[in-house]
């Protein structure tokens, strides 16, 4: 049945889905608004056997281990750089931590031999027909596909076109986060150092690859803000307003922000949909069940791409069977994972001095820290992970 599949988004879930679909004999096309695979971004991690098993079956686990950051220890300090709390590398880095840009490039390299990538374009219209989905593009000529999958993140264009406005499905969780690069003026070794004021976190982190460059991370509590997601100057002004007046390294961070050519700025939010599919159109990754930070979104996206492609292959492309099976297997798992995002802002930047002291005191106890690490691994485990490659070994390329 459905063999031609249009995937919107070439970040993480999109290329992973394209890889598996091509491996099972489908014809995936990936459309991406950016002119190329995006570089940069914060490090992302995988933890638990479910994540690692899927990566191993993709044939990328060994390469990810080779380019792993080794994890980033996090130290919280006061204004005079005195240590208040230290978290080991495995707390944030899981079993394997890599730079997001490195992961995106690796998945692209593994998927592009079997997929048609179209950069610098986006979907403008979706209309389901008796035989497929008629798709219009900003630049390319219209075309009909058997299936369309939105893998285009928390602010999904496909979700907006096929399911309705973002406001129906995305909940603001009370914080905003930003990252950008700056010179490593503090001379940091491997790891991150962060300074808190109530409701705010300013952090600088350095990796092993380039000791001269560091990454800034800023997080602050705020009601929903009205701003242009494509206007860097406006976003920089919001960050500056939130952090002006703080000490530590914050003035230098804000000074570097002025010259930053690339900036990630977004709310900490969560996506919830009553269904991940509508007719021939489905969602995967953050578009379906995202949580901006702390919701294991990268790992969930990789697992979801694996399951969606596997169910489509088992159903010989029949979306009427595959989409419900995909959602049944993953909905509860994804919901459990994304709950971590509900707590991220409150953990990184408690809104009171009492909350800050309580966090620092509790996590200084190794027993509590170990318990949190074990709980994180449990959450990342899917009760039943089908071995689709083994079951579909008769398909070409498997």
C-alpha positions, 0 to 999 in steps of 0.5 A, spaced: 500 500 500 503 506 502 510 506 499 511 514 498 512 517 505 513 525 506 517 526 512 517 534 515 523 535 519 531 533 518 533 534 525 533 527 529 526 523 529 526 525 521 532 522 519 531 516 523 524 514 520 527 515 513 533 510 515 528 505 517 523 506 512 528 506 506 531 499 509 524 496 509 523 498 502 519 505 502 521 511 498 522 516 504 522 524 502 525 529 507 523 536 507 527 541 511 526 548 512 533 550 514 538 550 508 542 544 511 543 539 517 543 544 523 549 544 527 550 546 534 545 545 540 545 543 547 548 536 548 543 530 548 543 523 551 541 516 551 540 512 557 537 505 558 537 499 554 531 501 550 535 507 547 541 503 546 538 497 543 535 501 538 541 505 536 545 498 536 540 496 531 541 502 527 548 501 526 550 507 530 551 506 537 559 504 536 560 511 532 556 515 537 560 512 543 566 514 539 564 521 538 561 521 545 562 527 550 563 523 556 558 527 559 558 533 563 559 534 570 555 540 573 557 544 579 552 550 582 556 556 585 555 562 589 556 569 586 564 568 589 564 561 585 564 557 591 561 550 590 554 549 592 552 542 589 556 538 584 552 533 580 557 527 576 557 527 569 552 521 568 546 525 572 545 529 565 549 525 560 546 518 561 549 512 558 551 516 552 551 523 551 553 527 544 552 534 541 546 534 538 549 537 531 553 531 531 547 526 532 543 530 526 549 529 522 550 522 523 543 520 522 543 524 516 549 520 513 546 513 515 539 515 512 540 519 505 543 514 501 535 511 501 532 518 502 531 524 498 532 530 502 530 537 500 533 543 504 530 550 504 523 548 503 517 547 507 510 544 506 504 549 505 498 545 504 495 538 506 489 535 503 487 528 503 485 524 497 482 517 496 489 515 494 494 519 498 495 526 501 496 532 496 502 536 498 503 543 496 510 546 498 513 553 499 518 552 493 517 545 490 511 543 485 505 540 488 506 532 489 501 527 492 504 522 497 501 515 500 503 518 507 505 524 510 509 524 517 510 530 521 517 530 525 518 537 525 518 538 533 514 542 538 512 547 533 510 542 528 508 545 521 504 538 519 501 538 526 498 545 525 496 544 518 493 537 519 490 538 527 489 545 528 493 551 532 499 550 536 495 553 542 490 547 542 496 542 544 502 545 547 502 547 554 507 552 557 511 550 563 513 556 566 520 557 563 524 559 557 531 557 555 536 559 551 543 557 548 549 560 544 556 560 544 561 564 547 569 564 548 571 560 554 573 566 558 573 563 565 578 558 562 573 552 564 575 545 564 570 539 561 563 540 564 558 546 566 558 551 572 552 554 573 549 560 578 542 561 580 538 567 583 531 565 584 527 563 578 534 564 574 540 560 572 546 562 568 551 557 566 557 556 562 559 549 559 566 547 556 567 540 552 573 536 550 573 538 543 575 546 543 577 548 549 577 555 547 569 555 546 564 554 551 556 554 551 552 559 555 545 556 557 540 561 560 534 559 563 528 563 567 521 563 569 516 567 566 509 567 563 508 565 556 511 571 552 509 574 545 515 574 541 517 572 533 521 566 533 525 568 527 527 575 530 534 574 534 534 581 536 527 580 540 529 574 543 536 577 545 532 583 548 528 578 552 534 574 555 538 581 557 532 583 560 531 577 565 538 577 567 541 584 567 543 586 574 546 579 576 553 578 578 558 572 577 559 571 569 553 574 567 555 580 565 560 577 560 555 572 558 550 578 556 556 581 552 557 575 548 550 574 547 550 581 543 555 578 538 552 571 537 550 569 530 546 563 532 541 562 538 537 557 541 531 560 545 524 557 546 519 556 552 519 549 556 513 546 553 509 540 553 505 537 547 499 533 548 495 530 543 488 526 543 491 522 537 498 522 533 494 521 527 489 523 522 487 519 516 494 518 512 498 523 516 501 522 523 506 525 528 513 522 531 517 525 536 516 532 539 511 534 534 507 528 537 509 528 545 515 533 546 517 536 552 523 541 551 528 539 556 528 534 561 523 529 557 528 524 554 525 527 547 531 525 543 531 518 546 523 517 545 524 520 538 529 515 536 524 509 539 518 512 536 521 512 529 523 505 530 516 503 532 513 507 527 517 504 521 516 497 523 509 497 524 508 500 517 512 495 514 509 489 518 502 492 515 505 493 508 504 500 508 497 500 511 496 506 515 489 504 518 493 498 521 500 501 522 498 508 526 494 505 531 499 500 533 504 505 533 500 509 538 498 503 542 505 501 543 508 508 545 503 513 548 504 511 555 511 510 554 512 517 551 507 520 557 511 517 562 518 520 559 515 527 558 513 528 565 520 529 566 520 536 562 514 538 567 520 538 573 526 541 569 525 548 570 523 548 577 529 543 578 534 548 574 531 554 577 527 554 583 523 560 584 525 561 591 531 561 595 528 556 600 527 552 594 534 553 591 537 551 598 533 545 598 535 542 592 542 543 593 542 540 600 538 534 598 542 532 591 548 533 595 546 526 598 549 521 594 543 516 596 538 521 593 542 522 587 543 514 586 536 513 586 534 519 581 539 516 576 536 509 577 529 512 576 531 515 570 533 509 567 527 505 569 523 511 565 527 510 559 525 502 558 519 500 554 516 494 556 516 490 550 520 493 544 519 488 538 525 486 534 522 489 527 529 487 523 528 480 525 521 479 523 522 483 517 528 480 515 525 478 508 525 485 506 530 488 501 536 491 505 534 488 512 
